[in-house]
Amino acid sequence: MARRSSIARPLYFLLLLLVAIYGTVGIGSATADPEDEGGASFAPNLALDLEGGTQLILTPRADDGQEITSEDIDQAIAIIRQRVDGSGVAEAEITSQGGSNIVVAIPGEVDEETVALITASAQMRMRPVLQVANPGTIDPAAVAAAQAAAESAATDPTAVDPNAVDPNAVIDPNATVDPSAPADGATETPAPDTGADGAMPAEAAAATDAPSDPATETATPEPTEAATPPTAEEIDAAATSAADLDGDGTISSEPLTEPTNPSDQAWLTEQVYYDLYTLDCTLPENRAGGSDDDLAAPLVACSPDGTAKYALGPVELTGSDLTSAQMAYQASSTGASTNIPIVQMNFTNEGGQKFADVTTRLSTSQAPLNQFAIVLDGLVISAPSVNQPIPNGEAQISGPPTDPFTRAAATTLANQLNFGSLPLTFEVQSQEQISATLGTEQLERGMLAGAIGLVLVLGYSFLQYRGLGIVTVASLVVAGALTYGLILLLSWWQGYRLSLPGVTGLIIAIGVTADSFIVYFERIRDEVREGRTLQAAVDHGWIRARRTILASDAVNVLAAVILYFIAVGGVRGFAFTLGLTTVIDLVVVILFTHPLMKLLVRTKFFGQGHRFSGLDPVHLGASVAAYAGRGRARTVAERAAIVANADTRTIAQRKADEARAEAEAAQAQAHAESGVDSDVVVAAPVGATDRVADGDRDTATGTTRTSDTTEENR
Amino acid sequence: MAGQFARLGNDLYTGKRSYDIVGKRRVWFIAAVLLVALSGVLLLARGLNVGIEFRGGSEFTVSGAATTSSGPAEEVLQGIATDQVARVSVVGGDSVRIQTDQLSQEQTEQVAGSLAEAYEVDRTAVTSSFIGPSWGADITAKAVQGLVIFLVLVAIVMALYFRTWSMAVAALIALLHDLVVTVGLYAGIGFEVTPASVIGLLTILGYSLYDTVVVFDKVRENTANVLEQTRVTYEEASNLAVNQTIVRSINTSVVGILPVASILFVGAFLLGAGTLRDIALSLFIGMIVSTASSIFLATPLEAALRMRRPAYREHTARVLELRAESGEAAVVSSSDVRPESERVVATIPGIHLGTTSQPRRKR
């Protein structure tokens, strides 16, 4: 049998976890700047509905004075939402007002930076693609290896030409020529390769086709390839050394040679390489967009879903060169309409001329240089490749033949293009404090409801499970402490904010967490009904309950993860709470409830199935005959009788009792012999006679009883 | 009472008492179809009463108000339209912002006038405007997209876990039934659907699946080797599983519903309409429906799907034939207490425990 210390080990681990969580928060709050709102504290941050925040009223204005349609407002709201979500602010509320304004309400104080981010104009640019890379940062280990290899080859590390054989050969853009990359556009113009739209993971997979070439692979491998994730300093150092083309130790943003056209590789300056190596597109905060201002400079940008990263040349066309875009259906080679959705773009006269020049140049280039990126709000929404010049100012974007656009995807892209064709700037009308919409009353009442609910749950579990109710209470307390601690940590690290639906979700989680205890208790009872001893029932019941609990919690975690990554706004907050409580449920059941049961079942109260322990085998109707040793089984009635008449005396006590009984009997004998009425003497004292009877039975069945007791208590 | 309940649990577990749930499945199916149809009709005929978060509404701003409490605004709106839930907040110190459902031109004028009176300001200090939905179509689209992906993945996960597609299909149908009936009830009662109620609905999703997985786990355990013996049919074994988990289902539901009920009580009676009531109501309905469906719909449906397979049909026929030969009465007949010989009990063959059952040397 396992020793107590090994059973209690999970409990110590859990204690350590709790201490670690609250210790971190404590240290954080002790050292935090009290002015800093996002700092650690022992009260969680509250969301807009409970705490209020800042309300910005924005008026979008078109640069060229065009009229703004309601679709443009919707698109602008979507873009602002992406910016706000990306900046880590929880559950902002964004609405249109009066058909021409956009109201953004953000919980808590808003700093200048956030306002600037939100009001930055959403501009669409078209830039030539210079290089496509994996979304992660550079892997310092790979760089070191490449440098070592290059040095052993004794080539000149200070070569001015980036294409020369030097340590940078690993990121030589010309090496990315991959004959499989350009997708066949058939009769169409810009052939699609990367409709890197957030809604289309499959498309995005196509976008990463290009960097599958081993050369770029080495340049920016997935960070996960390293055994341990490199630190920011390591990445920085590795990126600096890899990007430092002329070996002078500084990162310059000047091209090494004068670029002849926007697709010229000379645009890949040291600064661009550095950005390319350090930008981590897998992090949502790097996909907030909003920074695409310098038209004449190259740019490093992510796709909105973070599956690819692009180095782009200077701007060739802006959104104002585009007149409109719409979803259409692809025409087959005979001119008949098919049902494959595409996006049709119409350029202005001037824009069409520029586009013709660009496509003429791009169509003769190799992949990925034949791609042009459509950058909306600093994110590459699409990067189709061009395989023939497009002279007439009309272009089409289609998905790869193997994986065409869906209708929705094409419509989204067309909307984005339309929005981009109308460069909007957001004017701040007002920035004001706004009070909570629900107020403290709702929160207090919510807490009250939670307390009532908790008491009811506890009352019910005591009623149903008697002594086991203590296990429920303790487990719920531990779950509550864990949840609160984690929320404190998350509101410190992640800017998580608790809204009223969030509070409600946590209250409801009380019941759901208690569910898994019930599944466990019922399993233990089932095992007792099967005739197992209590200790065996706890172990066996756990194995079965664990499987059930794991399976059902896995379903919940799945729901939480999917909703968190796909949904936006309030649903995302809900998914977060759901996932958090489910994981806590698992942790508490495994690390607390089960070890606690194992310890409790060793106590006399629970282990011997006291009437009020909730584990009383008779009460639970253990109805199966149990093995009594030596090839004999004992029926339920016999078992019950044994439990009822259990002899709890020690051997010494029993021997003493027997001896006393014998002595009394002898005394009685002596009295009888001396002529006193025997009946009277044997009847008194009453206690003594009882003992005699007991003792007699014990003597008679002594051997069997010893083995029985062992069986019952094992 | 608890004692009787535990005794009922014992009887259900041992098969001494048994409710024929799987056998009477036709009744439950008809009931479920009727409920779903009724919900569909209600949904189409009455539609959902969606809140301002979904369809936008009217907004009033009172500048320079004498008081910034929400009381006067609520009184004004109650006088105009009774079922309006006003969202009142203070903007910038002395302005009050009131959001409500879309009002007609006439009502807007009336409300603006009353508000000016209530907050003791000039009529010109009250401006009105209409606001767009904060829960726009794009949020709904993303949520639905997430839901569909989740359902597909969950079907795959369950099919792999239970190693049969019939359980995955039955669980999903039960889940859809729960969602449709809950939404239908919303349409029927006419309660306002707010983002909070949508979130409540999403919670039911997880809850319903949790319940069904627990019941199916017992079914799987009881029917693991059902084809290799000739004592009980698949339907009987799966019916026993439902009976054995009834007490657990009731207990988990009660424990789950108690906090929800207390929120609903506090939300509806102490606070009136609001976030708490919305979320608790959808959960309250959904939890009851999903508990019922995990017992009465999911398992019978699973058995029905199973019985479409020839192997299970032949097995049932063989068991019944053998039973007739030996002269025993049909086992699954009444729900009353029955003698030991007639009980359906789980047939779990004993296994050799190997060296794990041997005493270990102490270290």
Interface residues (C-beta under 8 A of the other chain):
Chain A: M1 D49 G52 Q55 I73 D74 I77 A78 R81 E93 I94 T95 S96 Q97 G98 G99 V103 A199 S430 E432 Q433 I434 S435 A436 T437 L438 G439 E441 Q442 R445 G446 L448 A449 G450 I452 G453 L454 L456 V457 Y460 S461 L463 Q464 R466 L500 P501 T504 G505 I507 I508 I510 G511 V512 A514 D515 I518 V519 E522 R525 D526 R529 R544 R547 T548 A551 S552 D553 A554 V555 N556 L558 A559 A560 I562 L563 F565 I566 A567 V568 G569 G570 V571 F574 L578 T582 H619 L620 G621 S623
Chain B: M1 A2 G3 F5 A6 R7 G9 N10 D11 Y13 T14 K16 G56 E59 T68 S70 R87 V88 S89 V90 V91 G92 G93 S95 R97 S129 F130 I131 G132 P133 S134 W135 G136 A137 D138 I139 K142 A143 Q145 G146 L147 I149 F150 L153 V154 V157 M158 Y161 P195 A196 V198 I199 L202 T203 L205 G206 Y207 L209 Y210 V213 V214 D217 E221 Q244 T245 V247 R248 N251 T252 V254 V255 G256 I257 L258 P259 V260 A261 S262 I263 F265 V266 G267 L270 L271 G274 T275 L276 I279 A280 L283 R360
